[in-house]
Amino acid sequence: MTPPTLQQSHGPAYTRIYALGAARGDRAVPNDDLVGPINSSDEWIQQRTGIVTRTRASSDVAAVDLATEAAREAIAKSGVSPELIDLVIIATISNVQQTPSMAAVVADRVGANPAAAYDANAACAGYAYAVAQADALIRTGVAHYALVIGAEKLSDIVDPTDRSISFLLGDGAGAAVIGPSDFPGISRTIWGSDGSKADAVGMNNTLTEFRDGAAEWPTLRQEGQTVFRWAVWDMAKVAKQALDAAGVTSADLAAFIPHQANMRIIDEFAKQLKLPESVVIARDIATTGNTSAASIPLATHRLLDEHPELSGGLALQIGFGAGLVFGAQVVVLP
């Protein structure tokens, strides 16, 4: 007896980003508020990172609340009814509940039940990973419309005395609604990892060590120089590969939106890519800080607010962080 042939799903040829939403922490935290515990100065932080202030959320605001706020804005601006959204992906490293997923909670809050929903942990590359997954799942017909969110409350997992990373981090969420398109709006993603450098950035302790009283609450830490060198040299190559995969050059770009890790890294990126002066570079880190998975959508949202003429243009976005992991693609700006 011949077994039946399974039916396969088929979707649209192309996808695009319809709209973006953003939510930043409700408190502006200037450098002077953080320098005491790390024996530093406002001048040193600005010189090393380009950060003047960062946004952090009050104690009664959770990462899922920021994600919900950003999602509601993105949905409202997209023109897509929340009932039509059948996929929700949240990139995050700061969900203090291991389960349920933040995505399932947000799907319910925004009226997208019973959408498939899950969290993705790819640190600062998380948003690029989630965009890649949404694009692929829609084009294969598994989903029709996706809500992709990068959401972090990093102030929950920061040690104010840690000189390697504490002054970098902020809180926020950025969301995108992705759906079918008549033209290619998201290019092939270049992504990958290098677990041999897993110790370069991550948590200082485990939850089991904390439970057993053997360690303090787990917080983020990094080997700054290792991360800087990797980001500047290796990630510039990945960015170039993403341009090649999209079939475009740096001269075709309207904007460059890297993970907002450090202003020095962003500046070096621009040099390595030989970006024309016409390319607008996202520098949201100066007033938002490093928000990990939220940084690319937050930076894109601000860039479009400040430069609405960029809508419809091409943007190269690249995320990179703990793992080490990376992901880059070219998108058409909504």
N, C-alpha and C positions, 0 to 999 in steps of 0.2 A: 504494500500500500504506500503510495506516494504521500509524504507529509504535506500538509497545506503550506502554501507560501505566505510568510508573514507580510503584512502590510507595513509600509514605511511612511513616515510623515514627510511632507515636503512643504517648504516655506518660501517666502519671497527671496528674490535674488540679492536684495540689498537692504541695509538698515541705516538708520541715522539717529542722532540725538535730537529729540523734539524740543526739549526745554530743560532748564536747570533751576535748582532751588538751593538756598543756603541758610545756615543757622550758625551763628558764632556765639561763643561764650558771652554771658551778659556782663562780665567784668573785664575792664582793660587793666592789665598788670604791667606797669612799666619796669624797666630794668632795675631801677633803684629799689624796688620792692623785693628784689630777689638776691641782691649782691651780698648782703650780710652773711648768710650761712655758707656762701662759697668763697668769701674773702676776695671779692672781685669789684668791678666798677662798671658803671653805665658805658663809659668810653671803651673798655676792654670788650664788652659784649657786642657793642655796635661794630667795632673793628673786626672781630672774629666771625660774626654771624650776620651782620646787617639788621639785626632785630632791634627795634626801638621800644616796642611794647608787644604784648601778646594777649589774646582773648582767652579767658578761662571762665568756666561755668560755676555758678554758686553751688553750694553743697547739696541743695535740694533738687538740682537739675542733673538728670542722668544722660548718658550717651544716647539712649533710646529716645529721650525727649528731643534732643537736638536732631536726631535722624527723622523723627516724625515731623518736626517743623519744616525741615528742608524738603522732605517728600511732599508735603502739602503744597508748598510753593511751586515745585516742579510740575506736579500734576495739574494745578490750576492754570499754569502758563502753557502747558502742552496742548490743552484742548481735548485730551484723552480722558474719558470717563474712568474713574477708579475701578469700576466693575469690569472693565476690559483688560486691566492689568492682571496678567496671570503668572507673573514671575517677579519675585522680589529678592534681590541679592544685596546684602550689606557687607561691605569690607570693613573690618574692625579688628583691633587687638585689645580693646578696652571694655568689652562686655564683661562686667564683674560677675554675671551669672553664666556659668558654663552652658546651661540650658534652662529654659527654652531659648531658641535663637532670637536675636534682636529682630531679625527680618520677619519672623512670624508675628511678633507683637506689632510691628509697624504696619504690616499688611492688614491686620485687623483694624488698627487705628484709622487708617486712611480709606477704609472701605473696599479693600482689594481681596477680601476672602472670597473663594478659597484658593488664592494664588499659591503656587509652589514658592517656598521661602526658605532661604538658608543664609548663614553667615559664611564669609570667606576670610581666612586669615593669611594674608600675604603682606602684612605690615604696610610699609609705605608704597608698595607696588599694588596694594589691594584694589584700588579703584580701577587701574588699568586691567588687572586680571578680571574684575567683575564686568567691565565693558566688553572684554573679549568673550566671556562666557555668554553674556546676554546676546551679543551679535550672533554667535554661533547657534544658540538655542532657537532664536527667532528664525534664522535662515534655514534651519532644518525642520521648522514647523512644530517644534516642541512647545514653543511659546509664541504669543502674538504681540504682546506689549510687555516691556520689562521696566521695572523701577530699580535703578542701580544707585546705591548710596555708599559713600565713605563717611563713617561716623566715629568720632573719638572723643572720649573725655580722659585725656592723658594725665590730667592733674590728679586722677585717682591712683595712678601708678608711677608717681614721680617722688623721688627723695629730694627735698629742697637743699640738702647738703651735698648732693652729688655734683661735682664740678664738671663732669663730662657731658651732661645732657640736661640737667634740671632747668636751666635758663632758656633752653630752646623751645620747650613744649607748650602748646596751646590746646584749646578745646574747640570743636566745631563739627559741622556735618555739611556735606554737599551732596545733592541728589540730581539724577538725570533720568528722564523718561526716554526710553529707546523703543523704536518701532519700525515697521516696514517702510521702505523708501523706493522711489522711482530711480534713484541714482545712488552710487556708492557713497555712503556717509561715514563708514568706519573701515579702515584698512585692515589688512592682516596684521595680527599682533606678533611682535617679536618678544618672546618671554623666556624665562629660564631661572636657574638657581645655581648657587655655589655653596653647598653645605660645608665645604672645607673651611669656610670663614664664618661658621655659625656663632663663634664666640665674639665676633667683632661688635655685635650689637644685640641686645636681648634683655631678658630679665635676670636680675642678680640672684634670685632664689626661686625655689619651686613652692607650689601651694602645699605639698606634703611636708616640706621642711618647715613651713610656717605653722601648719597644723600641729606638728610634733613639738613645737617650741624650740626648734633648732635654728630658726632664722627669723628675721623681721619680715614684715609684709613685702611681697615681691615688688620691685620697682625696676624701671628701665635703667640701663647703663650702656655705655659704648666705649670702644677704642677709637677715639676721634680721628687720629691720623690714618688708621687703617681704612676707616669708612671714607674719609676724604679722598685718599689716593684711589681707592676702588671706584668711587663715584665719578671722579674727574676723568680718569683714564679709561676704565672699562666701559662705563655707561655712555661715554661719548661714542664709542664704537657701536653700541646697541642702538643709539639714536640714529646713527647713519644707516644701520641695517633697516631700521623702521622706515626711513625715507625711501630706501631702495625697494623695500617690499611694497610700498604704496605707489611706486612708480613716479615719484616726484623728487624735486631737489629743494634745498633750503631756500632758493629764490622763489619757489612757489608758495611758501608759507606766508600766512598773515600773522600767525602768532606761534610762540614757543612757550609751552606750559610744562615745565619740569616740576617734579616733587619739590616742595618748598622746604628743603633740608637746611640750606645755608646759602646766604647771598654770595659768598665766595665761590661755592660750587656752581651756582647759577651763572655767574660771570664767566667762570672758566669754561663752562659748557658752551656759552655763546662764542667764545674764541675758538674752541675746538671745532665747532660746526660751521665756522665762518659765516655766521648769519648776517644777511644784509641789514642795513639800518632800517629798512622798511618793516622788518619783522618786529612785532611788539612782544616783549618778553614779560611774562608774569613775575611780579615781585611782591606777592601778597605777604610773604614772610615778614616784611618790615613791621607790619602792624597786627598780624594774626599769629605769628610764630609757626613752628613746625607742628602740623596737625596730622601727621602720618597719613593714613588712608584717605583722610578728608581733604588733604592739601590741594590736590589737582582740581577737583570740582569747585572748591572754594575759590581758588585762584582764577579759574575760568569764569565763574560767576561774577567776580569783581572786575575782571578784565572786560567782560561784555557790558557791564554797567558803565564803566569809564570810557569804553571805546565801542559803542553800538555799531559802528561802521564795520567792525570785524565779522559781524554775523554773515554767514554764508562762505566765509573764507576757511582756509585750511589751517589746522593747528597740529603741531607735533606735541604729544604729551608722553611723558616718561616717568614712571615711578620706580623706586629702588629702595631697598631697606633690609631689615632683619631677615636672616635666612642663610645666606644673603639671597635675595630674590630681586627680579627686575621684570618690567613689562613696558612696552612702548607701542604706540600706534598713532596714525594720523587720522584726524576726524574733521568733519565739516562742522563748523561752529553753528549752533542753533540761532 
